[in-house]
């Protein structure tokens, strides 16, 4: 996967294009039924990655959809303030911006409540996504498995983007990001598998790998063997997220590369996977090798785990060395 770094970016072309649903996020400190104060922010897998990359100095375009409402304006204002290009975003006058509630129940357990059925994000406009893509084709397209689970319109936009990437020779990163609240494992696998030939970098947790393999009953239990099977099926690069165990990258023709997780005090694991992807793609866009990509990915993931919120703790490029620098760095 070196062609991302070697391709020159055209005038005005972003390093990365992504899109999907970003919702208004309300976070409480305890059981929702007891009421109390809540903090207001925004959250969405793709926009989390967009913010993470923008903070690392990359040009990022987000082409999602929001309602023509105050909640939608909050989403756009937040992303714009983080340096993300939202010129390709679409305001839907006929559907509201989605909502997500985070309910802290135990120190390490957070319940998530979605209110996104019929939302603007579920009605993504494929034509709007195409306009955002063709206005200045990006160096890299980032997609997740969340968007096609939202409904037929969002699925059509996702498929359109993949075809555009193939037509323009733009590499694609797909983060499986399975959401059991949106569709079943069987539905997700049946939809995603035919599109794997369009994917250059596949990112998945160990339990998501079987979704990408043919349901022939022969899938091995070992994540390494599953990743190698995906390489054999034509996916050039497979990155397996192992949580506290770090991550391993598998590439065609090379030995697996592993990096352990960076030890930090866990505060909030929500958004850690998106932060990991942002770090990996940042290093990829910089032309770094696999080991350096994983090193940056586990570092950005650690920042997310050590911070509250989906994207709020994402580091800038200047902050990447803080976790390994000791107290003296902060003085």
C-alpha positions in Angstrom: 0.0 0.0 0.0 2.7 2.5 -0.9 0.8 4.1 -3.8 -1.1 6.4 -1.5 2.0 8.2 -0.5 3.5 8.3 -4.0 0.5 9.9 -5.7 0.6 13.6 -5.8 -2.4 15.5 -4.5 -4.0 17.8 -7.1 -4.8 21.4 -6.4 -7.5 21.5 -3.8 -7.7 17.8 -3.5 -8.0 16.5 0.0 -5.7 13.8 1.5 -8.8 11.9 2.5 -12.6 11.9 1.8 -15.0 10.3 4.1 -18.7 10.5 4.8 -21.4 9.0 7.0 -23.8 9.9 9.7 -22.6 12.3 12.5 -25.1 12.7 15.3 -25.6 15.1 18.2 -24.2 13.3 21.2 -25.5 13.7 24.8 -23.4 12.2 27.6 -24.6 11.7 31.1 -22.6 10.8 34.2 -25.1 8.1 35.4 -28.3 6.3 34.7 -30.4 8.2 32.2 -33.7 7.5 34.1 -32.3 9.6 37.0 -31.9 12.7 34.9 -29.2 15.1 35.7 -26.8 17.2 33.6 -25.6 16.1 30.1 -22.8 17.4 28.0 -23.5 18.1 24.3 -21.1 17.2 21.5 -21.2 15.3 18.2 -20.2 11.8 17.3 -19.9 9.6 14.2 -17.3 7.0 13.2 -16.3 8.7 10.0 -16.2 12.2 11.4 -14.1 10.9 14.3 -11.5 9.8 11.8 -11.8 13.0 9.9 -11.1 15.1 13.1 -8.2 12.8 14.0 -6.6 13.3 10.7 -7.2 17.0 10.6 -5.5 17.4 13.9 -2.5 15.6 12.5 -2.3 18.1 9.7 -4.0 16.4 6.9 -6.6 17.9 4.5 -9.9 16.1 5.1 -13.3 16.4 3.4 -16.4 15.1 5.1 -19.5 14.7 2.8 -22.1 13.4 5.2 -25.7 14.6 5.6 -27.4 16.5 8.5 -30.8 17.9 9.0 -31.6 21.5 8.2 -31.8 22.1 11.9 -29.9 23.5 14.8 -28.5 20.1 15.6 -27.1 19.8 12.1 -25.5 23.3 12.4 -23.8 22.0 15.5 -22.3 19.1 13.6 -21.1 21.3 10.8 -19.8 24.0 13.1 -17.9 21.5 15.2 -16.2 19.8 12.2 -15.5 23.1 10.6 -13.8 24.3 13.8 -11.6 21.2 13.8 -10.4 22.0 10.3 -12.5 19.5 8.4 -13.8 20.6 5.0 -17.6 20.3 5.1 -18.2 22.0 1.7 -19.5 18.6 0.4 -21.9 18.1 3.2 -25.7 18.1 2.5 -28.5 19.6 4.6 -31.7 17.6 4.3 -34.8 19.7 4.8 -37.0 16.7 5.2 -35.2 14.7 7.9 -33.7 15.5 11.3 -30.1 15.2 12.5 -29.6 11.9 14.4 -29.1 11.7 18.1 -27.0 9.4 20.3 -27.2 9.1 24.1 -24.3 7.8 26.2 -25.3 6.4 29.6 -22.5 5.6 32.0 -23.6 2.6 34.1 -20.3 1.3 35.4 -16.7 2.6 35.3 -16.0 0.6 32.2 -19.5 0.1 30.9 -21.4 2.7 28.8 -24.8 2.1 27.3 -25.5 3.7 23.9 -29.0 4.7 22.8 -29.5 5.5 19.1 -32.2 7.8 17.7 -31.3 7.7 14.0 -34.1 5.9 12.2 -35.2 8.1 9.4 -32.5 10.6 10.1 -30.8 12.8 7.5 -27.7 10.6 7.8 -29.7 7.5 6.8 -30.9 9.3 3.7 -27.4 10.2 2.3 -27.6 11.5 -1.3 -25.4 9.5 -3.6 -25.3 12.4 -6.1 -24.1 14.7 -3.4 -21.3 12.2 -2.4 -20.3 12.0 -6.1 -20.1 15.7 -6.4 -17.9 15.9 -3.3 -15.7 13.2 -4.7 -15.3 14.4 -8.3 -14.8 18.1 -7.3 -11.3 17.1 -6.4 -10.7 13.3 -6.1 -8.9 12.5 -2.8 -5.7 10.6 -2.3 -7.6 8.1 -0.1 -11.2 7.2 0.5 -12.2 6.1 4.0 -15.4 4.1 4.5 -16.9 2.2 7.4 -19.4 -0.6 7.7 -21.8 1.6 9.6 -23.1 3.6 6.7 -24.5 0.8 4.6 -26.3 -0.5 7.7 -28.3 2.8 7.9 -30.7 2.2 5.0 -31.0 1.9 1.2 -30.1 5.5 0.4 -26.9 5.5 2.5 -26.0 2.1 1.1 -26.4 3.5 -2.5 -24.1 6.4 -1.6 -21.5 4.0 -0.1 -21.6 1.8 -3.2 -21.3 4.9 -5.5 -18.2 6.0 -3.6 -16.5 2.7 -4.0 -17.2 2.6 -7.8 -15.8 6.2 -8.1 -12.7 5.2 -6.2 -12.2 2.3 -8.6 -12.7 4.6 -11.6 -10.3 7.2 -10.3 -7.7 4.8 -9.0 -8.2 6.1 -5.5 -7.1 3.6 -2.7 -9.8 2.6 -0.3 -9.7 1.9 3.5 -12.6 0.1 4.9 -13.1 -0.2 8.6 -15.7 -3.0 9.2 -17.0 -1.3 12.3 -19.9 -3.8 12.8 -22.9 -2.4 14.7 -25.2 -5.1 16.0 -27.9 -2.5 16.8 -28.1 -1.7 13.1 -28.0 -5.0 11.3 -27.2 -8.7 11.9 -23.8 -10.3 11.4 -25.3 -12.3 8.6 -26.6 -9.2 6.8 -23.4 -7.4 7.3 -21.3 -10.2 5.9 -23.5 -10.8 2.9 -23.3 -7.1 2.0 -19.6 -6.4 2.6 -18.0 -9.5 1.1 -18.7 -8.8 -2.6 -17.1 -5.3 -2.2 -13.8 -6.5 -0.8 -12.1 -6.5 -4.2 -12.5 -2.7 -4.1 -10.7 -2.4 -0.8 -7.0 -1.7 -0.4 -6.7 -1.6 3.4 -9.2 -3.6 5.5 -9.4 -2.7 9.2 -11.3 -5.1 11.5 -11.3 -6.3 15.1 -10.7 -10.0 15.6 -14.4 -10.7 16.0 -15.2 -8.8 12.8 -12.9 -10.8 10.5 -15.3 -13.7 10.0 -17.8 -11.3 8.5 -15.5 -10.8 5.6 -14.8 -14.5 4.9 -17.0 -16.8 2.9 -19.6 -18.6 5.1 -18.3 -22.0 4.1 -17.8 -23.3 7.6 -14.0 -23.4 7.2 -13.1 -20.1 8.8 -10.3 -20.7 11.3 -10.6 -19.4 14.9 -7.1 -17.8 14.8 -7.3 -14.1 13.7 -3.9 -14.5 11.9 -5.2 -17.3 9.8 -8.3 -15.4 9.0 -6.3 -12.4 7.9 -4.1 -14.6 5.7 -7.2 -16.0 4.1 -8.4 -12.5 3.3 -5.0 -11.8 1.7 -5.5 -14.9 -0.4 -8.9 -13.6 -1.5 -7.2 -10.5 -2.9 -7.3 -7.9 -0.1 -3.8 -6.3 -0.2 -3.6 -5.3 3.5 -5.4 -6.4 6.6 -5.1 -4.6 9.9 -6.4 -6.5 12.9 -7.3 -4.4 16.0 -6.7 -6.4 19.2 -7.8 -3.9 21.9 -5.5 -4.1 24.8 -3.4 -6.5 22.9 -2.4 -3.9 20.3 -2.7 -4.5 16.6 -1.2 -6.6 13.8 -0.9 -5.8 10.1 -0.8 -8.5 7.4 0.4 -7.7 3.9 0.7 -9.8 0.8 4.3 -11.1 0.6 5.5 -9.9 4.0 5.6 -11.2 7.5 2.9 -9.9 10.0 3.9 -6.8 11.9 2.6 -6.4 15.5 2.6 -3.5 17.9 1.4 -3.7 21.5 -1.0 -1.2 22.9 0.4 1.9 24.6 -0.3 1.5 28.3 -2.5 4.3 29.6 -5.2 4.7 32.3 -8.4 3.9 30.6 -11.0 6.7 30.9 -13.3 6.0 28.0 -12.9 3.4 25.2 -15.5 4.9 23.0 -13.9 6.2 19.8 -10.6 4.3 20.3 -11.0 2.3 17.1 -11.7 5.4 15.0 -8.6 7.1 16.6 -6.6 4.1 15.7 -7.7 4.3 12.1 -6.9 8.0 12.0 -3.3 7.3 13.2 -2.8 4.5 10.8 -4.0 6.4 7.8 -2.1 9.5 8.8 1.2 7.5 8.7 0.1 5.9 5.4 -0.5 9.3 3.8 2.9 10.3 5.1 4.5 7.4 3.3 5.5 5.5 6.4 6.1 1.8 6.5 3.8 -0.7 8.2 5.6 -0.7 11.5 5.4 3.1 11.7 1.8 3.1 10.7 1.0 0.7 13.6 3.1 2.8 16.0 1.1 5.9 15.2 -2.2 4.0 15.3 -1.7 2.5 18.7 -0.5 6.0 20.0 -3.6 7.8 18.7 -5.8 5.0 20.0 -4.2 5.4 23.4 -5.0 9.1 23.4 -8.6 8.3 22.8 -8.8 5.7 25.6 -7.2 8.1 28.0 -9.8 10.9 27.2 -13.5 11.3 27.4 -15.5 11.6 24.2 -15.4 10.2 20.8 -12.8 12.5 19.3 -12.1 15.2 21.8 -8.8 13.6 23.0 -7.3 13.2 19.5 -3.7 14.4 19.5 -2.1 17.0 17.3 1.1 16.0 15.5 3.1 17.9 18.0 1.5 15.9 20.8 2.2 12.4 19.5 5.3 12.0 21.7 3.6 12.9 24.9 2.6 9.4 26.0 6.2 8.1 25.9 7.9 11.2 27.1 7.3 11.1 30.8 6.3 14.0 33.1 9.1 16.2 32.0 7.4 16.7 28.6 4.5 18.4 30.3 6.5 21.0 32.3 
